[in-house]
């Protein structure tokens, strides 16, 4: 009886551990454009309306949902759960700059005229901008240049 009880307790711990592992993993599914948050749809329609969408994924974790849109020209756009862009990247041909703060675009064209922005990432306190010459620039949220990142 004692062995049976130990076996039951051990099996219970293993089952709980396996369930915990399974539920903490992100779940990624492919979705359609109309399933994106409204802000993401509007951003795509305004800035990438001539591009064809290759695929869209939704990644759900415990407390967050993120979306990734990949266009046929290999532009990759990441959105948060509210549809706000977090990152836009195209290493091959650069990204359009219409949605980027004018002060950031002007700084890049003035100081690095023969380069393109190939990636921009926005977080809670700064913009990280990667150029086609491999330089990484950091701007504050107002679009003022702060430093070159190593």
C-alpha positions in Angstrom: 0.0 0.0 0.0 2.9 2.3 0.9 4.5 1.7 -2.5 1.3 2.4 -4.3 0.9 5.7 -2.5 4.5 6.7 -3.4 3.9 5.7 -7.0 0.7 7.8 -7.1 2.4 10.8 -5.6 5.3 10.5 -8.0 3.0 10.1 -11.0 1.1 13.2 -9.9 4.2 15.3 -9.7 5.3 14.2 -13.1 1.9 15.0 -14.6 1.9 18.4 -13.0 5.4 19.1 -14.3 4.5 18.0 -17.8 1.3 20.2 -17.8 3.3 23.2 -16.6 5.9 22.8 -19.4 3.1 22.5 -22.0 1.2 25.6 -20.8 4.2 27.9 -20.5 5.3 27.4 -24.1 4.2 30.0 -26.5 1.5 28.9 -29.0 2.1 30.2 -32.5 -0.6 30.0 -35.1 -1.0 31.4 -38.6 -3.9 33.9 -38.9 -5.5 36.1 -41.6 -5.0 39.9 -41.9 -8.6 40.6 -40.6 -7.7 38.8 -37.4 -5.0 41.4 -36.5 -5.8 44.2 -34.1 -7.3 47.3 -35.8 -4.1 49.4 -35.3 -2.0 46.8 -37.1 -4.4 46.6 -40.1 -4.4 50.4 -40.4 -0.6 50.5 -40.2 -0.3 47.9 -42.9 -2.9 49.6 -45.1 -1.2 53.0 -44.7 2.5 52.0 -45.0 2.6 48.7 -46.9 -0.6 48.7 -49.0 1.3 47.9 -52.2 3.0 44.9 -50.7 1.5 41.4 -50.6 1.4 39.6 -47.3 3.2 36.3 -47.3 2.0 35.1 -43.9 0.9 36.4 -40.5 1.5 34.6 -37.1 0.0 35.2 -33.7 2.1 34.1 -30.7 0.3 33.7 -27.4 2.1 33.4 -24.1 0.7 33.6 -20.6 0.3 37.3 -20.4 1.0 38.6 -23.9 0.1 38.2 -27.5 2.4 39.3 -30.4 1.9 39.3 -34.1 4.4 39.0 -36.9 3.6 39.9 -40.5 6.0 38.9 -43.2 5.6 40.4 -46.7 6.6 38.9 -50.0 9.6 41.3 -50.2 10.8 39.8 -46.9 9.9 42.8 -44.8 9.1 41.6 -41.3 6.8 43.7 -39.0 6.2 42.8 -35.3 3.2 44.2 -33.5 2.2 44.1 -29.8 -1.2 42.8 -28.6 -2.8 46.2 -29.3 -1.5 46.3 -32.9 1.3 48.9 -32.3 4.4 48.2 -34.3 7.4 47.2 -32.3 9.9 46.3 -35.0 10.1 46.7 -38.8 13.0 45.0 -40.7 14.1 44.3 -44.3 17.8 43.6 -44.5 17.8 43.1 -48.3 16.3 46.4 -49.5 15.6 48.6 -46.5 12.3 49.8 -45.1 10.0 52.7 -46.0 10.4 55.7 -43.8 7.0 57.2 -44.0 6.0 55.9 -40.5 9.3 56.8 -38.9 9.5 60.1 -37.0 10.7 62.8 -39.4 13.6 63.8 -37.1 15.0 60.3 -37.3 14.7 60.1 -41.1 16.3 63.5 -41.4 19.1 62.6 -39.1 19.9 59.5 -41.1 19.6 61.1 -44.6 21.8 64.1 -43.4 24.5 62.2 -41.7 24.5 58.9 -43.6 23.2 59.8 -47.1 24.4 56.6 -48.8 22.7 54.2 -46.4 19.2 52.8 -45.8 17.4 52.0 -42.6 17.1 48.3 -42.6 15.6 47.9 -39.2 13.8 50.0 -36.6 12.8 48.8 -33.2 10.6 50.8 -30.7 10.4 50.1 -27.0 9.2 52.0 -24.0 12.0 54.5 -23.9 13.9 54.6 -27.3 14.2 53.8 -30.9 17.0 51.5 -32.2 17.8 52.0 -35.8 20.1 49.8 -37.8 21.6 51.1 -41.1 22.7 49.2 -44.2 26.3 50.1 -43.2 25.8 48.0 -40.0 25.8 51.1 -37.7 23.2 51.0 -35.0 21.8 54.4 -33.9 19.8 55.1 -30.8 17.1 57.9 -30.6 14.9 58.9 -27.7 11.1 58.7 -28.1 11.0 62.3 -29.3 13.3 61.3 -32.2 16.5 63.0 -30.9 19.8 61.2 -31.6 21.4 60.0 -28.4 24.3 57.7 -29.5 25.8 55.2 -31.8 25.4 51.7 -30.3 28.3 49.3 -30.4 
